[in-house]
Amino acid sequence: MMPSLGTEKFVLTLAADTNDYLIDEIVTVPNGKPNPWRYTKKLPSILRMYGIRVTRLPYRSGYYYHTRATYFNSHQRYVYIMTRAFKNRKKHLARKARRGIKIIFPKSMSCDPMLNLPFCKNPDEPIDVSPRSHLQFFAELGDECDSFEYDHVDWNFYDMSENHLIGHAGITKGLVLKIPPYKIKFKYNPRLNYISEVPYLLSRGRWNKAYVKTLVAIQKIETSAEGTELYEYLERGTIITGAQLEQLSVLACEVVERLMPMDYKEAAMVAQIFTRMSVVFEQIIQDIEWLHRAAYNALTEHHFFFVSTLAMPTEKHPPAQCKTHDENCNMGVWVQRGKFEMDVDPVTLKRINWWLFETWYLYKCVYYLGVLGTKRHHPYDRALSTFQGGISYQMNVTEVTEPIENLTVNTVDDLFHVHISAELLEELRDLLADPAVLFQIISQQNVHNMYWWYPEPLPSETNVLIVHAYSPKKNYPMGARLPLKNPLNYYLNISKFSANPEFVKWMANSTIESHSHIHVYKIPLRSKSVLAVRIVLVTEDTLIFISMHKKPKMHEIRESACHITPNMKGKRIWMTNNCPGTSIAYVGVLSREHKLKDDQNDNRHDESSRRSPVKKSIKNGLNYSILLESYQCNFWLNRSLNPGWSSEYCTTKLENRDGIFVECTCDILGSQAARIFPVAAERHITVLVFPILETNWYMFALFAMLLLLLLVVLFTYISRMGDLVRRPIQQCQKKHVRFKKDMTFNPEKAILVLIKTGGHEFAGTTSNIKFYFKSNNGRQSSYMISQDPMRPRLVRNSINKISMPGDSVQIPTRLALGIERNGRYPRWYCRTVSIAQLENDMEQLFIVERWIEEGHTPFIHSPYFTHSARARPVKSWTRRFRNSFEERFINWFFINPMTGPWLSRNTLFAMTSFERSCVWICNVSLTILLVSLYFGASPFEPVIEESLKDEKTSLKLKEVLILGAYSVVIGISVLLFFEFAIMRCLWRRH
């Protein structure tokens, strides 16, 4: 059903879906003429009369129009019906409808005869006929249908009404028929006030004048909308010649230069020009048109300008939308715990779509430029090469003749080394059907490439290499998946790409605090990619190992780990994943000093390891910084849905020869790249469970040390007890501060400050000075000394006394000095400052020895201070050690006897500190013996720290019962031993 159109004049168009045949065009004026429609109330019967079968027709009355079509094409499947405005054919008045049709060949025909109208390819675009454009139309007949005999066919050409015979072709083959145009009336060069507009010039075939006017107008544009409005007029014109292509390329250069920096709107406008240029390229190549050398060189320079300018990033996109199968996204989520998934943003999708559109058609133009280059270059010509702005463009021609040798081509920027084997040259010679093979090679450095707009969840270094192959007869297809039997190899020197600031936040920085710790990173590694560990910083000798699929054992680490020293900054360790799918890779970092041993595979005891004690902690820790990188060789897949880089046709390797090179092997030509990704991996800390106590002489040595400790404690306490008996009782009197009779003491000002100036010539000052005091508890006070400039007190080589309240300063304190710029001398020299607290008899000395200038000095610390008589006396190191040791000890059966009092059941006396120390020493000995007997010797068993914590929280009932039984027996033995053997026999009380 069609909507009501009112009285608007409209055009109904019937066309085939192959877009090469206009069936009919009906111009209708409602309630007027012409009106070819007829009204009927018997619509089903009329349809049956013409053989049209329609089931369940919802209406019986309406308007109908009868038309027919005699030309057919076997590829036609539908007839499209379009209703458009008469004045503006681009305006649709109703939805586009279609009707399915079926083409039936006559018995004498098995395929379509080829009929081509070069100037009538699209029925939606009528042809403007003028004396200065096309005076003749052409209809071409081909002989692609082998079973059809053209020699026995007569051809008649009619107009759309099929009533007027335009031309006739007799029995012939490969015919080119010239069809004269209709009779038209026109005025030659009409003018209105001597001004001709661009649309008028184009409609009269004056392309050059219209182009010049548009080129001048382009110089004034500011936005993409203005540029689109100007270019639309040229878009409607007929552009099919090489001169017009060159002019259109110049216009595109002006547009790009005017609209830089570009966003997606400007990219959409430029994409329209590139689209038309690619169509003109195709037309020139199809017509085998010859281009002048100057025109070809100009087009080359223009396209190099396009590639170089449009390869610069001009706008940023949101982070890419992660997919569940994208390992890079998953690894990023592990570390950053950020939201990589973005909401479906129509503006972002539209922005990316226009950049994809612009890049693809620019790529097509560059490809067609190489096709035209086959007519300009010969095997013995000098290679065309250009390098500017991070982009290199070159055309290399070689003649593949016997004997065929390998060919190595270095890009102009010396970034890629392209290796073309003799087998590949021979294959290209056979594929392109000519011994002269032309290579178009474009190198685009990191970020500065045509695909910079492609959004990715992680930063990357993408170095693009575009390789095309041509010959004068055939071309390697553009964008087609045509695998080669002999692959193409190219090398990228990655030594120049090691300082990307975006990679810093993905760096793995950590500290190994113990020799028993191994830091393990788990990484999913894509197929045909390389994982590299770049050394950024290590403070000590380190071991780094890489493995695939499973964690290595201790003897495997000892045999395969790489020894890293602090001077190996920038070095890389790598591993390639040649498996068909994604595999799990493990990277481990551990200390090199500890000698590892795997008792699970080797139960023999190493005598050398027994002689040297095992170190379980690292002083100050082992700091390291590594960067996990993934290298991939990719091929660009230009698809409307999910475009991007694919590793389907390429494999990746690393080589270490005069630098580190990424070796890419691809069995396809086109847009390729060597890419570097930072890998964000999840870290696990693996703990090596050391033997608690092996059944060897270590046990006897430990018991001997404990026995020696017991004797030292006994000697210390016996000597201390004797000193206490012999020391007389002394009484200490409180010390007071005494003053002379001629001295006056103000108890409110109990702080005395002495300032000593230097002996230099200008060591004194007449300015006001400030003192800042800051105590350990954070309290701060300040004082200012005002001076009379006529009678200054702070002269050189003098000592000045200042009295302050007693609660203003607490010794020890920190001091800062300052000066104001209000005197004759802007600075003064201070030697020392002494602070005396008279009430507590405390004093602190600051040795300053510096010039005091503008502002104030930082706070000065001074270790020279005395203690008050009221202060608590400093304990000896043995007393401090013993008290701290007793306060922090809890023995293995959760009783705290050393902090006492521990009452004896027999004597009811509290045990002394010495007795409790003896109990502790014996408890430690028995605890070590118990654990050794229960657990025995254990190997170096790696356990993940998280699982180790889980094992501590999850108790095993059997082990708890056994350990409890042992504890009861040992506890009873300890009680009996000390109750009877020590307290009753050896340590009798009186």
C-alpha positions, 0 to 999 in steps of 0.5 A, a space after each residue: 500500500 502506498 501513502 497518500 501523495 496528494 497532488 504532488 507530481 511523482 515518478 514510478 521507476 521499475 528496475 532490475 536488481 542487477 542495476 543495469 536495466 531500467 524496465 520502465 519509468 512512469 511520470 504521473 500527475 494526479 488529477 492531470 495529464 500525463 496520467 497513464 494509470 487506468 482504474 478497474 474494479 476487476 483487478 484479479 481478473 486482469 492479473 490472471 489475463 496477463 498470467 500474473 498469479 497472486 493469492 489472496 489479493 486484499 482488494 479488487 479495485 484500484 489503478 493499474 499500468 501495463 508495461 513489459 520488458 524484452 531484454 533479460 539477464 539470468 542474474 536478475 531475481 527481483 524487480 524493484 519499484 521506487 516512488 520518487 519526487 519529480 523535481 528531486 529524484 533522490 527524494 523517495 516518497 514511499 518505501 522501496 518495494 520488490 517483486 520476485 521474478 524467474 528467468 527462463 532460458 530458451 531451449 537454444 540458449 544456455 548462457 547470457 549474451 553479453 551486452 554492455 552500455 558503458 555510458 548507461 551503467 546505472 539507470 538511476 543516473 541519467 546521462 546529460 547530453 550536450 555537444 561538448 560531452 558525448 555525441 555518440 553512445 556505444 553498445 558493446 557485444 561480447 563473446 563470453 558465452 561460448 555456447 551462444 553463436 553470435 554469428 546467427 543473431 540479429 540485434 535491434 535496439 529500441 527506445 524505452 517505449 519499444 516503438 522507435 527503432 534506434 539501431 540495427 546490427 546484422 549477423 556479426 561477432 564482437 560488434 561495437 554499434 554506434 547509436 546516435 543521440 536523440 534530437 535535443 534543443 539547447 542554447 549555446 553559452 547563455 549568460 546571466 549578468 556575465 556570471 555562470 554557476 558551477 552546476 550550470 557549467 557542469 550541465 553544459 559540459 564545461 568541466 575545467 571551468 567548474 573545477 577551477 571555480 570549485 578549487 578556488 572556493 575550497 580555499 575558503 572552507 572551514 568545516 566539512 559541511 562546507 566542503 561537502 556542499 562544494 564537492 557535491 556539484 562536481 560529484 554529479 559531473 561525469 569524471 572518466 579521464 586521467 586529466 580529471 582524476 589528476 584534478 580531483 586528486 589536487 582538489 582532495 589535497 586542498 581539502 585535506 590540508 584545509 581540514 587538518 586536524 580532521 575528525 570523523 566528519 572531515 574523514 567522511 567528506 574525504 572518503 567521498 572523494 577517495 570513493 570517486 577517485 577509485 571509480 575513476 581509477 577503475 575506469 582508466 584501467 578498464 579503458 587501458 588509458 595511458 597516463 603521461 609521466 608527469 601526471 603519474 608522478 603527480 598522482 604518486 606525490 598526491 597519494 603519498 601526501 594522503 598516506 602521510 597526512 592521514 596517518 597522523 592520529 587526530 582524535 581519540 576513541 573510547 576503549 575498545 569493546 572487549 570480546 570473550 575470546 580476546 585474550 588481551 582484554 582478559 589479561 587487562 581485566 585481570 590486572 587493572 580490574 577496570 571496565 573495558 566493555 563500553 556501552 554501544 555508543 552510536 557516535 563512536 560506531 559512526 566515527 570508526 565506520 567513517 575512518 574505516 571507509 576513508 582508509 579502505 578507499 585510500 588503500 584502493 587508490 594506492 593499489 590502483 596507482 601501482 596498477 598504473 605503475 606497470 605502464 610506467 616502470 620497466 625492469 631496468 628502470 631506476 626504482 621509485 622511492 620516497 620517504 617523509 613523515 614516517 612513511 616510505 613509498 617505493 616501487 621495485 621492478 625485477 625481471 624473473 628469469 632463469 636462474 632465479 635468485 633470492 631477493 632482499 628489499 630494504 625499505 627506505 626508512 630501513 625499518 623492514 627487511 623484506 625477503 622474497 625467495 626464489 620460489 616466491 618469485 617463480 610463483 608470482 611470475 606464473 601467477 601474474 603471467 609475466 616475467 616482469 614483476 613490480 612490487 609496491 612496498 609501503 612502510 609505516 612506522 609505529 602509530 604513524 600508520 593508516 590504521 591508527 584509528 582502530 580501537 584496541 583495549 591495550 596500547 600497542 606498537 603497530 608497524 605496517 608493511 604494505 606489499 603489492 605485486 603487479 605485472 603488465 598483464 595481471 595483478 595480485 588481487 586487492 584485499 582478496 584471500 589468495 594464499 601463496 604456496 611460498 610465503 613472504 618473509 619480512 623482518 622488523 628491528 624492535 631494538 628501536 621500539 623499547 621506550 613507549 611511555 604507554 607501556 610503563 603502566 603495564 610493567 611488573 614491579 615487585 620485590 622478592 623478600 625471601 629466597 623461598 619465594 617464586 613469583 609466577 605470572 600466568 599468561 594466555 598466549 595466542 597461537 603463532 605469537 611470541 612472548 618476550 620478557 624484557 629486563 627493565 631493572 634487577 638489583 641482584 642476580 636473578 633467575 627467570 624461566 619461561 614454560 608452556 602448559 604447566 609449571 616447571 619443577 625444581 630441577 627443570 628450573 635449575 636446568 632451563 632458567 636464564 641467569 640475569 645480572 643487573 647489567 642486562 638492562 634491555 635484554 629479552 627472553 622469549 618463547 614462541 607458541 606454535 600450538 594451534 590454539 591459545 596456550 597457557 605460559 608461565 613466567 617465573 622470577 626467583 633469587 639466584 643465590 639459593 641453591 634449589 633442590 628437587 627431592 621429589 625426583 632426587 632423594 639423595 642428600 647433597 653434602 655441599 648443601 648441608 655444609 652451607 646454611 640455607 638463607 631464608 630471607 633477603 636483606 632489603 629484598 630483591 627488587 625487579 621490574 620486567 615488561 611482558 610483551 607479546 609479538 604478533 604478525 598480523 594481516 588486516 581484514 577489511 570487513 564491515 563487521 568486526 574489521 581488524 588485525 588477524 593472525 590467520 595468515 602469518 606466523 611470528 618468530 624472534 631472531 637475535 642477530 645484530 639486534 633483536 628482529 621480529 621475523 614474520 612469515 605470511 602466505 598472503 600479500 597486502 596490508 601486514 604488520 608487526 605488532 607489540 603488545 604489553 601483557 598484563 598478567 596475574 601474579 602468584 607467589 609460590 612458596 618453597 616449603 623448606 625442611 623443618 629439621 632434617 635428621 642429621 647433625 643440625 639437630 645436635 648443633 641446635 641442642 648444643 646452642 640451646 644448652 649454651 644459652 641456658 648456661 649463659 642465662 644461669 651465669 648472668 642471673 647468678 652474678 646479678 644476684 651476688 651484686 644485689 646482695 653486696 650492694 648497699 642501700 643508697 638514697 638519692 636526694 632530689 637535685 635542685 638548681 642553685 643560683 648566686 645571690 646576685 642572680 635573679 631567677 624568674 620561675 616563669 621564664 625557666 628556659 635560657 637560650 644563648 646565641 653565639 654569632 660569628 666573627 666575620 665582618 658582617 656577621 651581625 645584623 640590626 634586623 629582627 630575627 626569629 626562632 622556631 622550636 618544634 618538639 617531638 610531639 609536634 608542638 611548635 612555638 616561635 619567638 621574635 627578637 626585635 632590635 633597635 637599629 641604633 643599639 643592636 644586640 646581635 653584633 658580630 662575635 657576641 653571645 646573647 641571652 634570651 629567657 623564655 617561659 618554661 613550658 614553651 620548649 621541651 628538650 629535645 627539640 628542633 630549631 629553625 632560624 629566620 630573619 626579617 629584611 628591616 635592618 641594615 644588614 640583610 643576613 647574619 652568621 650563627 655559630 651555636 645556639 644553646 638551650 638550657 631548661 633550668 627546672 629539670 637541669 637539661 641542656 641542648 646544643 645546636 651547632 649551626 655554623 651557617 649564614 641566616 638569610 631571607 626566610 627561615 632555615 629548615 628545622 635542625 636536629 641536634 643529638 647533643 642534649 642531656 637527660 634530667 635527673 627525673 628521667 627514667 635511667 637507661 636500661 642495659 642492653 641485657 635488661 632490655 633484651 630480656 624484658 622484650 623477649 619475655 613479653 613477646 614469648 608464647 610457648 607451643 602449648 599456649 601457656 605463658 609461664 615466663 611472664 609469671 607468676 607460675 606457681 609450683 604445686 609443691 612449694 607454692 612459691 612463684 618461680 623467678 625470671 631465671 627459672 621461667 627462662 629455663 622452662 622456656 629453653 626446655 620447651 623450645 627444645 622439646 617443641 623442636 624435637 616433637 615437630 621433627 619426630 612428627 613431620 620428619 624430613 620434608 623436601 623443597 615442595 613449591 606451594 602457592 601462597 594462597 593455597 598455603 593460607 587455606 591449608 592453615 585455616 583448614 584443620 585436619 582432624 587426624 593431625 590435630 588428635 595426634 599432635 594433641 596426644 603428643 602435647 599431653 605427653 610432653 607437657 606432663 614430662 615438662 611438669 614432672 621434670 621441673 617440679 622434682 628435678 630442678 625445684 626440689 633438688 637443684 634450686 632449694 629455697 631458704 
